[in-house]
């Protein structure tokens, strides 16, 4: 499962959607990036977050009860 996030210029994150299948997350990210005129990318857990506005696709973090 994947989450789609919007990262603004001040590096604040806004969750646009969560728990999506990979293909659905990719399509939503594509649409959001186009409408906001920003880039998009997958972000692996070990990578540093990019600078600037961006739509990110990340693996959903599982909550442990």
C-alpha positions as CSV (number, residue, x, y, z in Angstrom):
1,X,0.0,0.0,0.0
2,X,1.1,3.6,-0.7
3,X,0.4,7.1,0.4
4,X,0.5,10.2,-1.7
5,X,1.9,13.3,-0.1
6,X,2.3,16.9,-1.1
7,X,5.6,18.4,0.1
8,X,5.5,22.3,0.1
9,X,8.4,24.7,-0.1
10,X,8.8,24.8,3.6
11,X,9.0,21.0,3.7
12,X,5.6,20.5,5.4
13,X,3.8,17.4,4.3
14,X,0.1,17.1,3.5
15,X,-1.4,13.6,3.1
16,X,-3.5,13.6,-0.1
17,X,-4.4,9.9,0.1
18,X,-3.3,6.8,2.0
19,X,-3.5,3.1,1.7
20,X,-3.7,3.0,-2.1
21,X,-2.7,0.3,-4.5
22,X,0.5,1.2,-6.4
23,X,-1.2,1.9,-9.7
24,X,-3.9,4.1,-8.1
25,X,-1.2,6.0,-6.1
26,X,0.8,6.6,-9.3
27,X,-2.3,7.9,-11.2
28,X,-3.3,10.2,-8.3
29,X,0.3,11.5,-8.0
30,X,0.4,12.2,-11.8
31,X,-2.9,14.2,-11.6
32,X,-1.9,16.2,-8.6
33,X,1.6,17.0,-9.9
34,X,0.0,18.2,-13.2
35,X,-2.6,20.3,-11.5
36,X,-0.1,21.9,-9.1
37,X,2.6,22.2,-11.7
38,X,5.2,20.4,-9.6
39,X,7.3,17.2,-9.9
40,X,6.6,13.8,-8.5
41,X,8.6,10.8,-7.3
42,X,8.7,7.6,-5.2
43,X,10.6,8.1,-2.0
44,X,12.3,5.1,-0.4
45,X,12.5,5.0,3.4
46,X,16.3,5.5,3.4
47,X,16.3,8.5,1.0
48,X,16.4,12.1,2.1
49,X,13.3,14.1,1.2
50,X,13.8,16.4,-1.9
51,X,13.8,20.1,-1.7
52,X,11.0,22.2,-3.1
53,X,7.4,21.5,-3.9
54,X,6.8,17.9,-4.9
55,X,4.2,15.1,-4.9
56,X,5.7,12.1,-3.1
57,X,4.6,8.4,-3.3
58,X,5.7,6.6,-0.2
59,X,5.0,3.1,1.3
60,X,2.2,3.2,3.9
61,X,3.6,3.0,7.4
62,X,2.0,0.3,9.4
63,X,0.7,1.1,12.8
64,X,1.5,-1.3,15.6
65,X,-1.2,-1.5,18.3
